[in-house]
Structure formats: structure tokens, C-alpha cells
Amino acid sequence: MPDVRFVESPLVGSVTLLHAQPGAELREGEAILAIESMKMLTDVCAPCACTLVSIVVALGEMVTDGQPVAEILTK
């Protein structure tokens, strides 16, 4: 049954790149956005096959560990 969930940031950093747009159909492991921390980029990926509902942070925004960054609808 479809379920709306939030994808959380795995670390503290700045949102530097948006890989997907709302409405995109994502496979498990597909990148949603990237966060830069200590000069390293980390992709935040879909935890399962899903539809990206929204990205709830802005490009350049600082995020904390565990902060919701995207809303998804699981399949």
C-alpha cells in the first residue's frame, strides 16, 4: 500500500545539488539531492522505489543530521 514518508539528511551540511524534480519516479538508491560537508559531496538517495512528492529544503540551505529533506510516496 502506498505510504507518504520523509527522507532525512544523513549529516550536517549544505544542499548543493538537486538530482530529481517533484513527480519523478525513483528507483531504490537513486539520488534525490546532494549535501556538501567538509568539502565532500554526499548523495541523499531514495530508500525504496517511490515517487518524489517534494523537496522540502532549498538549494544552499544548511541542514542537520536527521532533518527531513524530501517527501516521497512509496510504491
C-alpha positions in Angstrom: 0.0 0.0 0.0 1.4 3.4 -0.9 2.7 5.5 2.0 3.9 9.1 2.3 7.3 9.3 4.1 10.1 11.8 4.6 13.7 11.2 3.5 16.1 12.6 6.1 19.6 14.1 5.8 22.3 11.7 6.9 24.6 14.5 8.0 25.1 18.2 8.7 25.9 20.2 5.6 24.7 22.5 2.8 22.3 21.4 0.0 24.4 21.9 -3.2 22.7 19.9 -6.0 19.2 18.7 -6.8 19.3 15.5 -8.8 15.5 14.9 -9.1 12.4 17.0 -9.5 9.0 16.5 -7.9 6.9 14.0 -9.8 10.0 11.9 -10.7 9.7 8.1 -10.4 12.8 7.0 -8.5 14.3 3.5 -8.1 15.8 2.4 -4.8 19.2 4.0 -4.4 18.6 6.8 -7.0 19.9 10.2 -5.9 17.4 12.9 -4.9 19.9 15.6 -3.9 23.5 16.2 -2.7 24.8 17.7 0.5 28.3 19.1 0.9 30.0 18.7 4.2 33.7 19.3 4.8 34.4 19.6 1.0 32.8 16.2 0.4 29.5 15.6 -1.5 27.1 13.0 -0.2 24.1 12.0 -2.2 20.8 11.5 -0.4 19.1 8.6 -2.1 15.6 7.1 -2.4 15.3 4.4 0.3 12.9 2.4 -2.0 11.0 2.6 -5.3 8.9 5.8 -5.0 7.6 9.0 -6.4 9.2 12.2 -5.3 6.4 14.4 -3.9 8.5 17.4 -2.9 12.0 18.6 -1.9 11.4 20.4 1.4 14.8 22.2 1.6 16.2 24.9 -0.7 19.4 24.9 -2.7 22.2 26.3 -0.5 20.2 25.7 2.7 22.1 24.3 5.8 20.6 21.0 7.0 21.2 19.0 10.2 21.5 15.3 10.7 18.0 13.7 10.7 16.3 16.8 9.2 13.6 15.9 6.5 14.8 16.9 3.1 12.3 15.2 0.7 8.8 13.8 0.8 8.2 10.6 -1.1 5.2 8.3 -1.9 6.3 4.7 -1.7 5.0 2.1 -4.1 
